[in-house]
Amino acid sequence: MIEELPDAKRQKITMKIGTHSGTFHADEALAVFMLKLLPQFKGATVIRSRAPDILESCDIIVDVQGQYDGTKHFDHHQRGFMETFSPAFKTKLSSAGLIFKHFGKDIISHQLEIPSNHAQIPLLYEKIYTEMIEAIDGNDNGQSAYPDDTPAAYSTKAITLPGMVASLNPAWNDESNDAILDSQFEKASQLMGGVFVDLVKYYGKSWLPARDIVKASIEKATEYDPEGRIVVFDDYTAWKDHLFKLEEELGISGRTYYALYSDGKGWRVQAVPVSPDSFTSRKALPEPWRGIRDQALSELTGIDGGVFVHAAGFIGGNQTRQGALLMAQKALTF
């Protein structure tokens, strides 16, 4: 019979995460941090080495050893590696993408303190990948965000996350040794991880609740226009990022022309753009109203409480919700 040791004498098993030594990059700095967010790797020791036997003694290895098996080895440098996040994506994964692909749902679950089978985790999983991780993958693998090689209008080297991580490596004329590099790597990992955690919390606690509000508002749109072209947000929310995706999911792409919301003082009528990043509206506010303000606007439109219509016609204002709604309804007739 084996005598069980008292709690005080039990040895705590410390998990080991292996990655390469020397110059570091944004992808493995983030991959290591993401792993340490998981309960099984909390407090893990990070081993940075190029020695195969030392690395193989680790419980998980990222960005080195030329192997990918989805369990222990998560490297992307080997010949023939073409793994992507899903068949819908073209960007080849780096070590950050590999770790997120396999552990991202669990990481989201733990960070947001929601069950791993929560219905919205797949939505957050893909959103977080597209908004942060994919760019890290593309950058590390040398895949340009501009497929036609359009030259950049200005340098972003010093303000991108990969650029900031690169600057944490010792300069060519600075003192450098393994201890210094390991210390700087920890700074890089904290930098990447801090941004990642903030992003997860934003999308889970702000972006996701906004989606439910936008969906409910879209479903009520026919109350204001028989064709559902006006969406009213009685409680302001970040609507632009959701509107286009929800229209697509509901099979009504391009239906919404105007979004109404309060600016805290009065009400705004915003013309919906043709795409999230476009400055072209699906239906701009009427040309005769543009650049007109206050009483002159009320007299021109025949609607009390006029505040303004922007000269470009993408937004206007009224003192009241009813006035803004009447402006939107009348604009549809032009």
Sequence and secondary structure as in RCSB ss.txt:
>XXXX:A:sequence
MIEELPDAKRQKITMKIGTHSGTFHADEALAVFMLKLLPQFKGATVIRSRAPDILESCDIIVDVQGQYDGTKHFD
HHQRGFMETFSPAFKTKLSSAGLIFKHFGKDIISHQLEIPSNHAQIPLLYEKIYTEMIEAIDGNDNGQSAYPDDT
PAAYSTKAITLPGMVASLNPAWNDESNDAILDSQFEKASQLMGGVFVDLVKYYGKSWLPARDIVKASIEKATEYD
PEGRIVVFDDYTAWKDHLFKLEEELGISGRTYYALYSDGKGWRVQAVPVSPDSFTSRKALPEPWRGIRDQALSEL
TGIDGGVFVHAAGFIGGNQTRQGALLMAQKALTF
>XXXX:A:secstr
      GGG      EEEE  SS  HHHHHHHHHHHTSGGGTT EEEE S HHHHHTSSEEES SS B SSSEE 
  STT   BSSTT  SB  HHHHHHHHHHHHHHHHHHT  TT TTHHHHHHHHIIIIIHHHHHHHTT  SSTT  
  SS  TTTSHHHHHHTTS  TTS   HHHHHHHHHHHHHHHHHHHHHHHHHIIIIIHHHHHHHHHHHHTGGGT 
TT  EEEESS    HHHHHHHHHHHT TT   EEEEE SSSEEEEE BSSTT SSBSS S GGGTT BHHHHHHH
HT TTEEEE TTSSEEEESSHHHHHHHHHHHTT 
